[in-house]
Amino acid sequence: MQPFESMPRQVARQIVGVFTDIDGTLTDDGKLSANAYLALWRLAEAGLKVVPVTGRPAGWCDAIARQWPVHAVVGENGALAFYEENGRLERIYHRAVAARDPKRLEAIRAVILREVPGARVAKDQPYRQFDLAIDFREEPPDLGLEAAAKIKAVFERHGAHAKISNIHVNGWLGDYDKLSMVKQLAAQHWGVDLDRRAARYLFCGDSPNDEPMFAFFPNACGVANVQSFKTQMTRLPKYVTRAPGGAGFAEMVDVLLARR
């Protein structure tokens, strides 16, 4: 990974939009930092499209789409996207969410809670529509990445997709992820083929559930805390910031806008 400050000016000038993770990327110790939130405003005011792409639930996405300076938000690791248009909240659902099976996820949940001591259902689960979130770090005790890997393995053993974030392990049924929903959003909402225009967009993230995005976007950037997940990932971002979390995101925005 190269320092983000090494991004060439000609590359920065081509960027028209920024996709970003939330937890661990915009937040520090679970809190959205003032610098990171201001950085979102600076991007929007500079005319760039801004889209958070998160594992957080649909209920959070409703508030984010309405109240944050964003053009859309992708939630539940790619199950859905919300955006405002002409004062109305619009929704896009991934084509693969038809595979939803709540009873099957409930059965998987029971196995996880039985086999992984300390694992618990995330407190934001009531606001979710399609996935199951297991908390291994958001609230104490911190179970560590070894327990997160065990939780992920249980999901996969039962035929579900699963990704580790910096706080939760999210599992779902259906063939989708953050990247496929971002592509669907861009095509349906903006008329943009991201397969052809990936270099015009930047993604910023911090953890293994961002790996499909890191692999796809040639100008992907990790905030510094991505380093702690290096052994959990096979595809890392091209760039990395010096600072972690929200400070790292603000650093990225400072450099990007200065180079433009």
C-alpha positions as CSV (number, residue, x, y, z in Angstrom):
1,M,0.0,0.0,0.0
2,Q,1.3,3.4,-1.0
3,P,0.8,6.6,1.1
4,F,-2.3,8.4,-0.1
5,E,-0.3,11.6,-0.4
6,S,1.5,9.9,-3.3
7,M,-1.6,10.0,-5.5
8,P,-0.7,11.8,-8.7
9,R,-2.5,15.1,-9.5
10,Q,-3.8,13.8,-12.8
11,V,-5.5,10.8,-11.0
12,A,-7.0,13.0,-8.3
13,R,-8.4,15.4,-11.0
14,Q,-10.3,12.5,-12.6
15,I,-12.2,11.5,-9.4
16,V,-15.9,12.4,-9.6
17,G,-17.2,10.4,-6.6
18,V,-16.2,8.9,-3.3
19,F,-17.6,5.7,-1.8
20,T,-16.8,5.2,1.9
21,D,-17.3,2.7,4.7
22,I,-18.6,4.1,8.0
23,D,-17.5,2.1,11.1
24,G,-13.8,2.4,11.6
25,T,-13.4,4.7,8.5
26,L,-15.5,7.7,9.5
27,T,-15.7,6.8,13.2
28,D,-13.2,6.7,16.1
29,D,-14.2,4.4,19.0
30,G,-17.7,4.2,17.6
31,K,-18.2,8.0,17.3
32,L,-18.5,9.9,14.1
33,S,-15.8,12.5,14.3
34,A,-16.4,16.2,13.6
35,N,-13.5,16.2,11.1
36,A,-14.9,13.2,9.2
37,Y,-18.4,14.7,9.0
38,L,-17.0,18.0,7.8
39,A,-14.9,16.1,5.2
40,L,-18.2,14.6,3.8
41,W,-19.6,18.1,3.5
42,R,-16.4,19.3,1.8
43,L,-16.6,16.6,-0.8
44,A,-20.3,17.3,-1.5
45,E,-19.7,21.0,-1.8
46,A,-16.8,20.4,-4.2
47,G,-19.3,18.7,-6.5
48,L,-18.3,15.0,-5.9
49,K,-20.8,12.3,-5.4
50,V,-20.6,10.9,-1.9
51,V,-22.0,7.5,-1.0
52,P,-21.4,5.6,2.4
53,V,-21.3,1.9,1.9
54,T,-21.8,0.1,5.1
55,G,-22.9,-3.1,6.9
56,R,-25.2,-1.0,9.1
57,P,-29.0,-1.7,8.9
58,A,-31.7,-0.3,6.7
59,G,-33.0,1.8,9.6
60,W,-29.7,3.6,9.9
61,C,-29.7,4.1,6.1
62,D,-33.0,5.9,6.2
63,A,-31.6,8.5,8.6
64,I,-28.3,8.8,6.7
65,A,-29.9,9.3,3.3
66,R,-32.1,12.0,4.7
67,Q,-29.7,13.9,7.0
68,W,-26.1,13.4,5.8
69,P,-24.5,15.3,2.9
70,V,-24.6,12.2,0.7
71,H,-26.0,11.3,-2.7
72,A,-27.0,7.8,-1.6
73,V,-26.2,5.2,1.0
74,V,-25.7,1.4,0.6
75,G,-26.5,-0.7,3.6
76,E,-26.5,-4.2,5.0
77,N,-23.4,-5.1,3.0
78,G,-25.1,-4.5,-0.3
79,A,-28.7,-5.6,0.2
80,L,-30.1,-2.2,-0.4
81,A,-29.5,1.4,-1.3
82,F,-31.5,4.5,-0.2
83,Y,-31.3,8.0,-1.7
84,E,-33.3,11.2,-1.7
85,E,-34.8,12.6,-4.9
86,N,-37.1,15.6,-5.1
87,G,-37.7,15.5,-1.4
88,R,-38.7,11.8,-1.4
89,L,-36.7,8.8,0.0
90,E,-36.2,6.2,-2.7
91,R,-35.1,2.6,-2.3
92,I,-33.2,0.1,-4.5
93,Y,-33.0,-3.5,-3.4
94,H,-30.4,-5.9,-4.7
95,R,-31.7,-8.4,-7.2
96,A,-30.5,-11.3,-5.1
97,V,-32.3,-10.4,-1.9
98,A,-35.2,-12.7,-3.0
99,A,-33.1,-15.4,-1.4
100,R,-33.9,-14.1,2.1
101,D,-34.9,-16.8,4.5
102,P,-35.4,-15.5,8.1
103,K,-35.9,-19.0,9.6
104,R,-32.7,-20.2,8.2
105,L,-30.8,-17.2,9.6
106,E,-32.4,-17.8,13.0
107,A,-31.1,-21.4,12.9
108,I,-27.6,-20.2,12.1
109,R,-27.9,-17.6,14.9
110,A,-28.6,-20.4,17.4
111,V,-25.5,-22.3,16.3
112,I,-23.3,-19.3,16.6
113,L,-24.5,-18.4,20.1
114,R,-24.0,-22.0,21.1
115,E,-20.5,-22.6,19.6
116,V,-18.8,-19.2,20.1
117,P,-18.7,-18.1,23.7
118,G,-19.5,-14.5,24.2
119,A,-21.0,-14.0,20.8
120,R,-24.2,-11.9,20.8
121,V,-26.7,-10.5,18.3
122,A,-25.8,-6.9,17.5
123,K,-28.0,-4.3,19.1
124,D,-28.9,-2.8,15.7
125,Q,-30.5,-6.1,14.5
126,P,-34.1,-4.9,14.9
127,Y,-33.5,-2.3,12.2
128,R,-32.2,-4.8,9.7
129,Q,-34.2,-6.3,6.8
130,F,-32.0,-9.0,5.3
131,D,-28.9,-9.9,7.3
132,L,-27.9,-11.2,10.7
133,A,-25.2,-9.1,12.6
134,I,-23.2,-10.8,15.3
135,D,-21.3,-8.4,17.6
136,F,-17.8,-9.4,18.5
137,R,-16.4,-6.0,19.4
138,E,-18.9,-3.1,19.2
139,E,-19.8,-3.6,22.9
140,P,-17.7,-5.3,25.6
141,P,-16.3,-7.9,25.8
142,D,-14.0,-7.7,22.8
143,L,-13.9,-11.3,21.5
144,G,-11.0,-10.6,19.0
145,L,-10.5,-11.6,15.4
146,E,-10.1,-15.3,16.2
147,A,-13.7,-15.4,17.5
148,A,-14.8,-13.3,14.5
149,A,-13.3,-15.9,12.2
150,K,-15.1,-18.7,14.0
151,I,-18.4,-16.8,13.6
152,K,-17.8,-16.3,9.9
153,A,-17.0,-20.0,9.5
154,V,-20.3,-21.0,11.1
155,F,-22.2,-18.8,8.6
156,E,-20.3,-20.3,5.7
157,R,-20.7,-23.9,7.0
158,H,-24.5,-23.3,6.7
159,G,-24.3,-21.9,3.2
160,A,-24.5,-18.2,4.0
161,H,-22.2,-15.4,2.9
162,A,-20.4,-13.7,5.7
163,K,-18.0,-10.7,6.2
164,I,-16.0,-9.4,9.1
165,S,-16.2,-5.7,9.8
166,N,-14.3,-4.0,12.6
167,I,-17.2,-4.6,15.0
168,H,-19.6,-7.2,13.6
169,V,-19.7,-10.4,11.6
170,N,-22.5,-10.0,9.1
171,G,-24.1,-13.0,7.4
172,W,-26.8,-13.2,4.7
173,L,-28.4,-15.4,2.1
174,G,-28.2,-14.4,-1.5
175,D,-25.3,-13.7,-3.9
176,Y,-24.5,-10.1,-3.3
177,D,-22.0,-7.9,-1.6
178,K,-21.1,-4.2,-1.3
179,L,-19.5,-4.0,-4.7
180,S,-22.4,-5.6,-6.6
181,M,-24.9,-3.2,-5.0
182,V,-22.7,-0.2,-5.7
183,K,-22.6,-1.2,-9.4
184,Q,-26.4,-1.6,-9.4
185,L,-26.9,1.8,-7.8
186,A,-24.6,3.5,-10.2
187,A,-26.3,2.0,-13.2
188,Q,-29.9,2.5,-12.0
189,H,-29.6,5.9,-10.4
190,W,-26.8,7.6,-12.3
191,G,-26.7,5.7,-15.6
192,V,-23.0,4.9,-14.9
193,D,-21.2,1.6,-15.8
194,L,-18.7,1.3,-13.1
195,D,-17.0,-1.6,-14.8
196,R,-15.9,1.0,-17.4
197,R,-15.4,4.0,-15.1
198,A,-14.0,2.6,-11.9
199,A,-10.9,4.8,-12.1
200,R,-13.2,7.9,-11.8
201,Y,-14.3,6.9,-8.3
202,L,-12.5,6.4,-5.0
203,F,-13.3,4.0,-2.2
204,C,-12.2,4.4,1.4
205,G,-12.5,1.6,4.0
206,D,-10.8,-0.2,6.8
207,S,-11.7,-3.9,7.2
208,P,-12.3,-7.3,5.4
209,N,-15.9,-6.5,4.5
210,D,-14.5,-3.8,2.2
211,E,-12.2,-6.2,0.4
212,P,-14.4,-6.5,-2.8
213,M,-14.3,-2.7,-3.1
214,F,-10.6,-2.6,-2.5
215,A,-10.1,-5.2,-5.2
216,F,-12.3,-3.4,-7.8
217,F,-11.4,0.3,-7.4
218,P,-7.9,1.0,-8.7
219,N,-7.8,4.1,-6.5
220,A,-9.1,2.5,-3.3
221,C,-7.7,3.9,0.0
222,G,-7.6,2.3,3.4
223,V,-7.4,4.4,6.6
224,A,-4.4,3.4,8.7
225,N,-6.3,0.9,10.9
226,V,-6.7,-1.4,7.8
227,Q,-3.2,-2.5,8.7
228,S,-4.6,-4.6,11.7
229,F,-6.6,-6.7,9.2
230,K,-3.8,-7.5,6.7
231,T,-3.7,-11.1,7.7
232,Q,-7.4,-11.5,7.2
233,M,-7.4,-10.2,3.6
234,T,-5.9,-11.1,0.2
235,R,-6.7,-7.9,-1.6
236,L,-5.5,-4.6,0.0
237,P,-6.2,-1.1,-1.2
238,K,-3.7,0.7,-3.4
239,Y,-3.3,3.6,-0.9
240,V,-3.3,4.0,2.8
241,T,-3.5,7.1,5.0
242,R,-1.2,7.9,7.9
243,A,-4.0,8.5,10.4
244,P,-6.6,5.9,11.4
245,G,-10.4,6.2,11.4
246,G,-12.1,9.6,11.0
247,A,-8.8,11.4,11.0
248,G,-7.5,9.2,8.2
249,F,-10.7,9.9,6.2
250,A,-10.3,13.7,6.7
251,E,-6.6,13.3,5.7
252,M,-7.7,11.6,2.5
253,V,-10.2,14.3,1.7
254,D,-7.6,17.1,2.4
255,V,-5.1,15.5,-0.1
256,L,-7.8,14.7,-2.7
257,L,-9.2,18.2,-2.8
258,A,-5.8,19.9,-2.7
259,R,-4.7,17.7,-5.7
260,R,-7.8,18.7,-7.6
